[in-house]
Structure formats: structure tokens, C-alpha cells
Amino acid sequence: MLTIAVTGLNAIDSPGPGVAVIRGLKEAKSFDCRIIGLSYESLEPGIYMHDIVDKTYQIPYPSTGTDILMSRLMYIHEKEKLDVVIPNFDAELYSFIKLAPRLKEKGIHSFLPTMEQFEERHKVNLPAFGKKYGIHVPRSTSIYTPNEMLQLEKDYGWPLVVKGKYYDASLAYNFDQAKSYFNKISAKWGFPIIIQEFVHGTEYNVTGLGDGEGNTIAAVPMRKQYITDKGKAWGGISITDKKALTLTTHFLKETKWRGAFELELMKNKDGEYYLLEINPRIPAWIYLAVGVGQNIPEALTRLAMGWKTDAYESYEAGKMFIRYAWDMIVDLHEFEQISTKGEL
């Protein structure tokens, strides 16, 4: 029986991956597990899903620093004897990557990208990344003031994609729109803001898992069928796309990527793929990969534990996921307990 700690329990309209990751872990064929939820807010729905989360502890925000996080994780470990931790947010990965060697000394395993891999795939570094590894990426520039967009509208043309350094991306069709998104996103995520050339085409996503030695353990491509106003996939379909899988294999071989990832791709009218973004973690739609035969959370856990892990060789194309919302009825004393004591 493994005890696995999982973050990202906010199953809202822009959901964290945690609940989907846990569903994959619960369906693992090679081990049984007990799930410890790690939450940041008292209203994250996963906290109250007692059928999938055995116990939840609040942890400090990444901005508080690694020492405070380490101290909290040691408190949880003392009580729960954690075997594996799976962080699922971009913003917390820096802290968990930094702490990984110290956590392993205490018996808490993880399987995360190296700090170099994490840094070089940042949105601000994507043009250099594309050049280094021979992957098409749209032109992009990091900016700190709205007026810097005046030159970019001449260079890139409209529309422009306005992106935050961690999350959020909006498509602007004129300067006023772009300025509005700039202010909104920078207020939430800070600077720089990335302005990216818009590539006309069809968006595809690939989620997968690399073993850190250049090998592909898992890879499942998906086409979004329904997108929310925040650009999140609310429905998608697994597809057979050799070009997308070839690009993924190339990415893993060249970078020796370690851990889970999501590639956001745009296929233009000439059939060329452009890499829009690399998310260095499991995406929220991961349960589609589990449903079509590649249980990435299970394989990731096995790699974290140092167990022999075979690569998945196939998956079912033509399977859809459709996300939905439902209302849970929760006792107020549970909300009060997680809010005041930091554990439930």
C-alpha cells in the first residue's frame, strides 16, 4: 500500500489536475494506494471528496519559500508516512523540484523535471528552446509595458496572444484589447507578459511521460472539442496523429525530459506543427489518457519509486472525455476544520 500526496484539488471551471490524477491512481493495477490531498484553499472541492481523498492537509503557498513548505511536509510525513508526492501546478514546481533531494532522504519520492528542464521550457525561453531542439515555435517577446506592443503589432500583425508567465492566455484583436489583457494578467501573475504571434490552425494537445533518459513511456494526443472562455478543454477526443507523436518522441529524446508533461500544439493549414507551450506536469484532462489505456499517474508513481516501468505501446483513438460539474453537500464543520486546523 503506497501513501501518495497529491496537489491540485480545485475542480472548478479552470480545474487543477489533482482529482483526475487521483482517479488514475485509484485505478492502478500494479499497486494499492492511500491518497493524501494537499490543498491551498479551504474551498477546493477535492478536499471534500472522501471517496477518493483519504485525508487532506493545507500547505503554504509557494511564495512563502521552500523552508516553510519543507517544514509542513515533514509534519504531514510524520503523521502519514508519505511514499510519493505528485505536485500538479506550474507555480509550485520550482519549490518541489528544489526540495526533491531533501524529500527523498526522508523517504518521499517524486519524479519531476530537472531544474534546467523546468527553466528552459518557460514561455519566455520558448523561442530559444525551439531553436535549440529544432522545433517550430511561434515568434514571441517578453514585455513589461503595454507600449512595447506597438512594435509587435507591426511585426506579428493582429491578433496577438497575450500570456501570463504561469497561466492565462487571451487572444487580442486590437491594441485596446491587448492592453486590457496585459493589465489583467500582470495583476494576477506579475511580469513579464509574453506576446506571442498567433498561428492560424487547429489546436492539439499531447500528454505523456518521459523517463529522463530520452525514452517515451507514454504519449496520448487529443483534439479539443469544447473550450471554455478561459481556453480550457471541457471536452476532447483521443486521436491518431503520427506527426504529433513523432514530434513528442523527438522532444523527449532531445531534451531527455523527466516526468509528465503536456505539449500544446497548433497545426497550420500546411500541416506543420508549432509548439505553443510546454506544461511541465500532468494536465487536467489526464483521465482521458487513463481511459484510453495509458495510466500516466500510475506509471509516474512507479518511476518515482524506482520500479521497472514498461512503456505503453498503444491507446484507443476515438474516445471522448466530457467534463461536467455537480454539487456536493458538505457539512459546515468540515469546512471550519480545514480552515482553522489546516487538516481534514
C-alpha positions in Angstrom: 0.0 0.0 0.0 1.5 3.3 -1.1 0.7 6.6 0.5 0.6 9.3 -2.2 0.2 13.0 -1.6 -1.4 15.0 -4.5 -1.9 18.7 -5.0 -4.3 20.5 -7.4 -7.7 19.6 -5.8 -9.5 22.7 -7.2 -12.0 21.0 -9.6 -13.5 24.3 -10.8 -14.1 25.8 -14.2 -10.4 26.1 -14.7 -9.6 22.8 -12.9 -6.4 21.6 -11.3 -5.3 18.1 -12.4 -5.4 16.6 -8.8 -8.8 14.9 -8.9 -8.2 13.3 -12.3 -4.7 12.2 -11.2 -6.2 10.6 -8.1 -8.8 8.7 -10.2 -5.9 7.3 -12.2 -4.0 6.3 -9.1 -7.1 4.6 -7.7 -7.4 2.6 -10.9 -3.8 1.5 -10.9 -3.4 -2.2 -11.4 0.1 -2.6 -10.0 -0.4 -1.1 -6.5 -3.0 -0.1 -4.0 -2.8 3.4 -2.6 -4.0 5.8 0.1 -4.4 9.4 -1.0 -3.4 12.4 1.0 -4.7 15.7 -0.5 -2.5 18.8 -0.3 -4.6 22.0 -0.6 -4.1 25.7 -0.7 -7.6 26.9 -0.2 -10.4 25.7 2.0 -12.9 25.6 -0.9 -11.0 23.2 -3.2 -13.7 20.6 -3.9 -11.3 17.6 -3.8 -10.9 18.2 0.0 -14.5 17.0 0.5 -14.5 14.1 -2.0 -14.0 11.5 0.8 -14.4 8.6 -1.6 -11.2 9.5 -3.4 -9.2 11.6 -0.9 -8.5 9.9 2.4 -7.2 12.9 4.3 -6.3 16.5 3.4 -3.7 18.9 4.7 -3.3 22.6 3.8 0.1 23.6 2.7 1.6 27.1 2.4 1.6 29.0 -0.9 4.8 28.7 -3.0 5.6 32.4 -2.3 6.3 31.6 1.4 9.5 29.8 0.4 10.9 26.3 0.4 11.8 26.0 4.1 8.3 26.7 5.3 6.9 24.1 2.8 9.5 21.6 3.8 8.6 22.0 7.5 4.9 21.5 6.7 5.6 18.4 4.6 7.7 16.9 7.4 4.8 17.4 9.8 2.5 15.6 7.3 5.1 12.9 6.7 5.4 12.3 10.4 1.7 11.6 10.6 1.1 9.8 7.3 4.4 8.3 6.2 4.3 9.5 2.6 5.8 7.4 -0.1 5.3 9.7 -3.1 4.3 13.3 -3.8 2.8 14.5 -7.1 2.6 18.3 -7.4 0.3 19.4 -10.2 0.7 23.2 -10.5 3.3 25.1 -12.5 3.7 27.7 -9.8 4.6 25.1 -7.1 7.0 23.0 -9.2 10.1 25.2 -8.5 9.7 24.6 -4.8 9.1 20.8 -5.2 12.0 20.4 -7.6 14.3 22.2 -5.3 13.2 20.1 -2.3 13.2 16.8 -4.1 16.6 15.6 -2.9 15.8 16.5 0.8 12.4 14.8 0.5 13.9 11.7 -0.9 16.3 11.5 2.0 13.2 11.3 4.2 11.7 8.6 2.1 9.3 10.8 0.0 9.8 10.1 -3.7 8.8 12.2 -6.7 9.5 12.1 -10.5 9.9 15.7 -11.7 11.8 17.6 -14.4 15.3 18.8 -13.6 15.6 22.5 -12.7 17.3 23.0 -16.1 14.5 21.4 -18.0 11.9 23.4 -16.0 13.6 26.7 -16.7 14.4 26.2 -20.3 10.8 25.4 -21.3 9.4 28.6 -19.7 7.2 30.6 -22.0 9.8 33.4 -22.0 12.5 31.0 -23.2 10.4 29.1 -25.8 12.0 30.8 -28.9 15.4 29.7 -27.8 14.1 26.3 -26.9 12.7 25.8 -30.4 15.9 26.9 -32.0 18.0 24.6 -29.8 15.9 21.4 -30.4 14.7 22.1 -34.0 11.0 22.5 -33.1 8.8 25.2 -34.8 7.6 27.7 -32.3 5.6 31.0 -33.0 7.6 34.2 -32.5 7.2 35.7 -29.1 8.6 38.5 -27.0 8.5 39.2 -23.2 7.4 42.7 -22.4 6.9 44.9 -19.2 4.9 47.8 -20.5 1.8 47.9 -22.9 3.5 50.4 -25.2 6.0 47.7 -26.2 3.1 46.0 -28.1 3.1 48.9 -30.6 6.2 47.5 -32.4 5.0 43.9 -32.0 1.6 44.6 -33.8 3.7 45.8 -36.8 6.0 42.7 -36.6 3.4 40.0 -35.9 0.1 41.5 -37.1 -3.2 41.0 -35.3 -4.5 39.0 -33.5 -1.8 38.7 -30.8 -1.8 36.1 -28.0 -1.3 37.8 -24.6 0.1 35.3 -22.0 1.0 35.3 -18.3 4.3 33.8 -17.2 2.5 30.9 -15.4 -1.1 30.8 -16.6 -3.7 32.6 -18.7 -3.7 33.3 -22.4 -6.1 35.7 -24.2 -6.4 36.5 -27.9 -6.4 40.2 -28.6 -7.7 41.7 -31.9 -6.6 45.3 -31.3 -4.4 47.4 -29.1 -7.1 48.3 -26.5 -8.0 44.6 -26.0 -4.3 43.7 -25.7 -3.7 46.5 -23.2 -6.7 45.3 -21.1 -5.4 41.7 -21.1 -1.9 42.9 -20.3 -3.2 44.7 -17.2 -5.5 41.9 -16.1 -2.9 39.1 -16.5 0.0 41.1 -15.0 -2.1 42.0 -11.9 -2.6 38.3 -11.3 0.7 36.7 -12.3 3.2 39.5 -12.4 5.8 40.2 -15.1 6.9 39.6 -17.8 3.9 39.3 -20.1 4.5 37.2 -23.2 3.2 38.4 -26.5 3.1 35.6 -29.0 2.4 35.6 -32.7 -0.9 33.9 -33.5 -0.7 30.8 -35.7 -4.0 30.1 -37.5 -4.9 26.4 -37.4 -6.3 23.6 -35.3 -5.1 23.1 -31.7 -3.9 19.8 -30.4 -2.5 18.6 -27.1 -0.3 15.7 -26.2 0.2 14.5 -22.7 2.9 12.0 -21.9 5.7 10.8 -19.7 9.5 10.7 -20.2 11.9 8.5 -18.2 14.6 11.1 -18.0 16.9 9.2 -20.4 15.2 10.1 -23.7 12.6 7.3 -23.8 8.8 7.7 -24.2 6.9 5.9 -21.5 3.5 7.3 -22.5 2.1 9.7 -25.1 -1.6 10.4 -25.9 -2.7 13.1 -28.4 -6.0 14.9 -28.1 -8.0 17.4 -30.0 -10.2 19.8 -28.1 -13.9 19.5 -28.9 -15.2 22.1 -26.5 -13.3 25.0 -25.0 -14.4 27.3 -22.1 -14.0 31.1 -22.2 -10.7 30.5 -20.3 -9.4 28.4 -23.1 -9.7 25.2 -21.1 -10.7 21.9 -22.7 -14.2 20.9 -21.4 -14.4 18.1 -23.9 -11.8 16.4 -26.2 -11.2 13.3 -28.3 -8.2 11.0 -28.5 -6.8 10.9 -32.0 -4.3 9.1 -34.1 -1.7 11.6 -35.3 1.7 10.3 -36.3 3.2 13.7 -36.8 2.2 14.9 -33.3 3.6 11.6 -31.8 6.8 11.9 -33.8 7.3 15.5 -32.5 6.7 14.2 -29.0 9.2 11.4 -29.3 11.7 14.0 -30.7 11.1 16.3 -27.8 11.7 13.5 -25.3 14.7 12.2 -27.0 16.4 15.5 -27.4 15.6 17.0 -24.0 15.7 13.7 -22.0 12.6 15.1 -20.3 12.0 13.6 -16.9 8.4 13.3 -15.7 5.0 14.1 -17.0 4.2 16.9 -19.5 1.7 18.4 -21.8 2.6 19.9 -25.2 0.2 22.5 -26.6 0.5 22.4 -30.4 -1.1 24.3 -33.3 -1.3 22.6 -36.7 -1.4 25.3 -39.5 -3.0 25.0 -42.9 0.2 23.4 -44.4 0.1 20.6 -41.8 3.1 22.0 -39.9 3.0 21.7 -36.1 4.0 24.7 -34.0 4.8 24.3 -30.3 2.8 26.9 -28.3 3.7 25.8 -24.8 5.2 23.0 -22.7 3.4 22.4 -19.4 5.9 20.6 -17.1 3.2 18.5 -15.3 0.2 16.3 -15.7 -2.7 18.2 -17.4 -6.3 18.4 -16.0 -7.6 16.2 -18.9 -5.3 13.3 -17.9 -8.2 11.0 -17.2 -8.7 10.7 -20.9 -5.2 9.1 -21.2 -6.2 6.7 -18.4 -9.5 5.9 -20.2 -7.8 5.1 -23.5 -5.2 2.7 -21.9 -2.3 4.8 -20.7 -2.4 5.3 -16.9 0.2 8.0 -16.7 -0.3 8.7 -12.9 0.3 5.0 -12.2 3.5 4.9 -14.5 4.7 8.2 -12.9 4.4 6.7 -9.4 6.3 3.6 -10.5 9.1 5.7 -11.9 9.2 7.8 -8.7 9.5 4.6 -6.6 12.3 3.4 -8.9 10.4 0.4 -10.1 10.7 -1.1 -13.6 8.2 0.6 -15.8 7.4 -0.6 -19.3 6.4 1.9 -22.0 2.8 1.9 -23.2 2.7 0.8 -26.8 -0.8 1.7 -27.8 -4.0 3.6 -26.9 -7.6 3.8 -28.1 -8.3 6.6 -30.6 -11.8 8.0 -31.0 -12.6 8.1 -27.3 -14.1 11.3 -25.9 -14.0 13.0 -22.5 -16.7 15.4 -21.5 -16.2 17.3 -18.3 -19.2 18.1 -16.1 -19.9 19.9 -12.8 -22.0 18.6 -9.9 -22.9 19.9 -6.5 -21.6 18.3 -3.3 -23.4 18.8 0.0 -20.7 19.4 2.7 -21.1 19.8 6.4 -20.0 23.2 7.6 -17.9 21.8 10.4 -15.7 20.1 7.8 -15.1 23.5 6.1 -14.4 25.0 9.5 -12.0 22.2 10.4 -9.8 22.6 7.2 -10.0 26.4 7.6 -8.9 26.5 11.2 -6.8 23.4 11.8 -5.4 23.0 8.2 -6.3 19.3 8.0 -9.4 17.2 7.5 
